[in-house]
């Protein structure tokens, strides 16, 4: 049974930072690209960042230079370090691997 469990969301002021985690189980974690998506109510789910099994990364233009994706294969966990957060980063953030989604974690950027 595959599980992706996100954590680390919350309320942060503009300019602040958060680190999201996604713990995976039931998959051969090190073999798969891991992705973070985000979704605002009423809009499509957008890709934020991806990390390949080899550690190569790619980002949406809107988060380049502010967000960093990383993975720890020993812990079956992928991270999303989010810096210089802005109100437009407010969304539910989802972890995705293979064909599986996590339940999402809410990130709210507001003063």
C-alpha positions as CSV (number, residue, x, y, z in Angstrom):
1,X,0.0,0.0,0.0
2,X,1.5,3.3,-1.2
3,X,1.4,6.2,1.1
4,X,2.7,9.8,0.7
5,X,2.3,11.9,3.8
6,X,3.0,15.6,3.6
7,X,3.8,17.8,6.6
8,X,5.2,21.1,7.5
9,X,2.5,23.5,6.2
10,X,1.2,26.4,8.2
11,X,0.7,30.1,8.4
12,X,3.7,32.3,7.7
13,X,4.2,36.0,7.1
14,X,5.3,37.4,3.8
15,X,9.1,37.0,3.4
16,X,9.1,34.0,5.7
17,X,10.1,30.4,5.2
18,X,8.7,26.9,5.5
19,X,10.0,23.4,4.8
20,X,7.6,20.8,3.6
21,X,8.3,17.1,4.0
22,X,6.7,14.2,2.2
23,X,7.4,10.7,3.7
24,X,6.8,7.9,1.2
25,X,6.1,4.2,1.9
26,X,5.2,1.3,-0.2
27,X,7.2,2.4,-3.2
28,X,10.8,2.0,-4.3
29,X,11.4,5.6,-3.4
30,X,15.0,5.9,-4.8
31,X,13.8,4.8,-8.3
32,X,11.2,7.5,-8.9
33,X,11.1,11.2,-9.6
34,X,9.4,13.1,-6.9
35,X,7.2,16.1,-7.5
36,X,5.6,18.9,-5.5
37,X,2.4,20.5,-6.9
38,X,0.2,23.2,-5.5
39,X,-3.4,24.0,-5.9
40,X,-5.6,27.1,-5.2
41,X,-9.4,26.5,-4.9
42,X,-11.0,26.7,-8.3
43,X,-7.8,26.4,-10.2
44,X,-5.8,23.5,-11.6
45,X,-3.0,21.8,-9.8
46,X,0.3,23.2,-10.9
47,X,3.7,21.6,-10.8
48,X,6.1,23.4,-8.5
49,X,9.3,21.4,-8.5
50,X,10.6,18.0,-9.5
51,X,13.7,16.0,-8.5
52,X,14.9,13.0,-10.4
53,X,16.3,9.8,-8.9
54,X,19.7,11.1,-9.7
55,X,19.0,14.4,-8.0
56,X,18.5,16.7,-10.9
57,X,15.9,19.4,-10.2
58,X,13.6,21.6,-12.1
59,X,11.2,24.4,-10.9
60,X,8.3,26.4,-12.0
61,X,9.4,29.9,-13.1
62,X,7.3,31.4,-10.3
63,X,9.4,29.8,-7.6
64,X,12.9,29.7,-9.1
65,X,15.5,31.1,-6.8
66,X,13.1,30.9,-3.8
67,X,12.2,27.2,-3.4
68,X,14.5,24.2,-3.3
69,X,13.5,20.5,-3.6
70,X,15.7,17.8,-2.1
71,X,15.4,14.1,-1.3
72,X,16.8,11.8,1.3
73,X,16.6,8.3,-0.1
74,X,17.6,6.7,3.2
75,X,14.5,8.2,4.8
76,X,12.2,7.9,1.8
77,X,11.5,11.6,2.1
78,X,11.4,14.5,-0.2
79,X,11.5,18.1,1.0
80,X,10.5,21.5,-0.3
81,X,12.3,24.4,1.3
82,X,10.3,27.5,0.6
83,X,11.9,30.9,1.2
84,X,10.8,34.5,0.6
85,X,7.2,33.3,0.7
86,X,4.6,35.6,-0.8
87,X,0.8,35.7,-0.5
88,X,0.6,34.2,-4.0
89,X,2.3,31.1,-2.7
90,X,-0.8,30.4,-0.6
91,X,-2.1,27.0,-1.7
92,X,-2.5,23.3,-0.8
93,X,0.8,21.6,-1.6
94,X,0.8,18.0,-2.7
95,X,3.5,15.4,-3.1
96,X,3.3,13.1,-6.1
97,X,5.2,10.0,-7.1
98,X,4.6,7.4,-9.8
99,X,0.8,7.7,-9.9
100,X,0.2,8.5,-6.3
101,X,-0.8,11.7,-4.5
102,X,-0.4,12.7,-0.9
103,X,-3.3,14.3,1.0
104,X,-1.9,17.8,0.8
105,X,-0.7,20.3,3.3
106,X,-2.0,23.9,3.5
107,X,0.4,26.8,3.2
108,X,-0.9,30.2,4.0
109,X,1.2,33.3,3.5
110,X,-0.4,36.3,5.2
111,X,0.3,39.2,7.5
